[in-house]
Amino acid sequence: MQTPSAHQLLHIWEAGQGRPPWVRALLLLEAAETGMEQKALARLPLGERDDRLLELRARLFGETLSSLADCPACGERLELNFSIDDVRLPGPKATAFLFESGDLCVSFRLPDSVDLEALLPGPDAPRALLEACLQGINREGEPAVIADLNEAEITALIAHMGEADPRADLKAAMNCPNCSHSWSARFDILSFLWEELGAWVRRLLAEVHVLARAYGWREDDVLALSPWRRQHYIEWVQS
């Protein structure tokens, strides 16, 4: 994995405006994973995709994560600081995935970005995602179809698929210093990283504006400077 340049990050941010989250994830990884083709990146299981986004986040902004959260017990607004290692989990050891319940045996693969592209939002999305990932259904050793499953089996199968790769549903441990309540909250690395990238882009464009106005430099000239040199020029302009 390589660290995208300032030019690349600006392009990613611009290209990702108004696009669904899975597209934004692929834009980020395409710039970082230069040894993988777009099709291969799109076929990464979502847990593997998010694990790579965690690594990219560490390269771009460091290992420490800072966020705000409201305590569900007392409502206190908390500033949370934790590390990437606190939420990073190992991937599944299995390469083939099975769900077995009584006389039912279902084989499936993990969902990926291609599945999300085809997914229509709505209450039926979890079941549609499940159907896209099914590879075989057997009941009492005979082939079956998803229509043969009852609602309890489908619900259990969806839950089992979600548990197959915990990296696709990361949790951060929370503790409220005001009331000592502890809980876990879902951590969406893609949303978190995209919000951080947006804040970084806005700061960078402000720097480009100041230096272009002061020195008559083009955007490319400013972006070619290291962050350290840009900051010194900014300080001199504002002094």
Buried (B, 14 or more C-beta within 10 A) or exposed (E): BEEBEBEBBBBBBEEBEEEEBBBBBBBBBBBBBEEBEEEEBBBBBBBBBBBBBBBBBBBBBEEEBEBEBEBEEEEBEBEBEBEBEBBBBEEBEEEEBEBEEEEBBBBBBBBBBBBBEEBEEEEEEBBBBBBBBBEEBBBEEEEBEBEEBEEEBBEBBBEBBBEBBBBBBBBBEBEBEEEEBEBEBEBBBBEBBBEBBEEBBEEBBEBBEBBBEEEEBEBEEBBBBEEEEBEEBBEEEEE
